[in-house]
Amino acid sequence: MEDLPAIERSATDGAPRPDQAAQLSDLAAQIERAIDAIPESRRRVVRMYLAGYNSTEIGSLMGWSEAKARNLLYRGLGDVRERLASAGVAPGIQ
């Protein structure tokens, strides 16, 4: 699978260029919509994962087994990937 394109940073402050900032904002909105469209149980797990929790921590916090948390995470990430792909968002597409 191809990597997402590198973000060119401004030489002065390291921030993305204005045109790239707009693209990143649009991408973030598309990802947010994709996450919002998946079932609630998977949505919570995906959001926790994106916040930095692993499946063991998610399972513990939610009162689930690690296997259940992992299953919901993989299914949720797959759902998000499918929704983004059907919206034309995929690695390497600019």
C-alpha positions in Angstrom: 0.0 0.0 0.0 1.3 3.4 -0.9 2.1 6.0 1.8 0.2 9.2 2.0 2.1 12.1 0.4 4.5 14.0 2.6 3.3 17.4 3.8 5.6 20.1 2.8 6.3 22.5 5.7 6.9 26.2 5.6 10.5 27.1 6.0 9.7 29.8 8.6 7.4 28.1 11.2 7.1 24.4 10.1 3.4 24.7 9.5 1.8 23.2 6.4 1.5 25.6 3.5 -2.0 27.3 3.2 -3.1 25.1 0.3 -2.1 22.0 2.2 -3.8 23.2 5.3 -7.0 23.4 3.4 -6.5 19.9 2.0 -5.8 18.5 5.5 -8.9 20.2 6.9 -11.0 18.7 4.1 -9.4 15.2 4.8 -10.1 15.5 8.5 -13.7 16.4 7.8 -14.0 13.3 5.4 -12.5 11.1 8.1 -14.9 12.5 10.7 -17.9 11.8 8.5 -16.7 8.3 7.8 -16.3 7.6 11.5 -19.7 9.1 12.3 -21.3 6.7 9.7 -20.1 3.5 11.4 -22.0 1.7 14.2 -21.7 3.3 17.6 -19.9 0.3 19.2 -17.2 0.5 16.6 -17.2 4.3 16.5 -16.2 4.5 20.2 -13.4 2.0 19.7 -12.0 3.7 16.6 -12.1 7.1 18.4 -10.2 5.7 21.4 -7.7 4.0 19.1 -7.1 7.3 17.2 -6.6 9.0 20.6 -3.7 6.6 21.3 -5.3 3.7 23.2 -4.5 0.1 22.1 -7.0 -2.8 22.1 -5.9 -4.0 25.5 -6.5 -0.6 27.1 -9.8 -0.1 25.2 -11.0 -3.5 26.4 -10.1 -2.7 30.0 -11.7 0.7 29.9 -14.9 -0.5 28.3 -15.2 -3.7 30.5 -14.6 -6.0 27.5 -12.1 -8.7 26.7 -9.1 -7.6 24.6 -10.4 -9.9 21.8 -13.8 -8.1 21.7 -12.1 -4.7 21.6 -9.7 -5.9 18.9 -12.5 -7.3 16.8 -14.5 -4.1 17.0 -11.5 -2.0 16.3 -10.5 -4.0 13.1 -14.1 -4.0 11.9 -14.5 -0.3 12.6 -11.2 0.6 10.9 -12.3 -1.5 7.9 -15.7 0.3 7.8 -13.9 3.7 7.9 -11.5 2.6 5.1 -14.4 1.4 2.9 -16.3 4.7 3.4 -13.2 6.7 2.6 -12.4 4.6 -0.5 -16.0 5.0 -1.8 -15.6 8.8 -1.3 -12.5 8.7 -3.4 -10.1 9.1 -0.5 -7.2 6.6 -0.5 -3.4 6.6 0.0 -1.6 8.4 -2.8 -4.7 10.4 -4.0 -4.3 14.1 -3.8 
